[in-house]
Amino acid sequence: MLAGKEAQIAVRPRITLGGVPVSNELLEEVRLRVETTDLDGIASSSEKKDFAIFDDKESVHSFRVPNRVRTVTGYPVGQDGENL
């Protein structure tokens, strides 16, 4: 990843209830949270609202790479703000 350039995160969540797969289409108001940490340990985050997730393919989100980035984490969040 190059600072100031565009990068992509691909996610494909698998939701289960009691060990049984549940369709991602049942989820409402899904957001993608992207968290970054720079070389000084300073963290920041952003969210992509109305993030569509699918059962049969990855969902992709593009973002601009911050300066001096060390780590990038992306994960879907449900309408209650909890990680999926």
N, C-alpha and C positions, 0 to 999 in steps of 0.2 A: 504494500500500500504506500502511496506517495501522498504526502501532505498537500492539501488543496485540490487533490484530484478526486474523482468519483470512484466509489467502490460499491460492491453489492453484497447484501446478506441474503442467503436463501434459507428458508425455514420450512419444515414439513412436520408439524406436530402430530403426535398420535395420542389421542385421548382415549382412556379406558375408564370403565365404571365397573368395579368388582372384577377386574381382569378381562372384561369384555369390551372390544373396541366400540367406540361411539363415533358417529359421523361428525366431522368438524363443521358441517353445514348447520348443525343444531346450535352452535355458539352464536351469540349476538354481541354486537359492539366490541369486536376484537380490535385491539391496537397492537402495534409492534413497538416495543421499547428497545432503543439502542443506547447502550451505555459505553462510554469510552473513559480510559484513564491515560493520562500523559506521563512522560518520563519523570515528572516531579510528584507523581501520585495524586494529582488533582483529577477528580472524577466529574463527568458531566453526563447528562442524558437527554434524550429527545424521544418523542412518541409520534408514530404515524397512525392517525385515526382511521377507522373504517378499513382496516387491513384484512383483505380477503385471504382466507386459508382454505385449502382443498384437501380432499382425501387421496387424490390420485396424482398430485404433482406438487412441486415446491412452490412456495410464494416468494417472490423476490422484491427486495427494497433497495433502492440506490440512495447513497448518502455521501456527503463530502467528508473526506478524511481530515480530521483536525491536525494542527501542527504538533509535532513531537509525540504523536500517539504511541502508546505501548500496548494497550489491549482494547479490543472491541468485542462486545457481547450483545447479541440480539435475541429477544424472546417475545412470544406473544403474551398479551395480558388480557384478561377477561373484563367484563363490564364492572365488576366489583373491585378492580385494581389488582387482583391476585394473579400471579404467574400461572399460565396454563401448563 
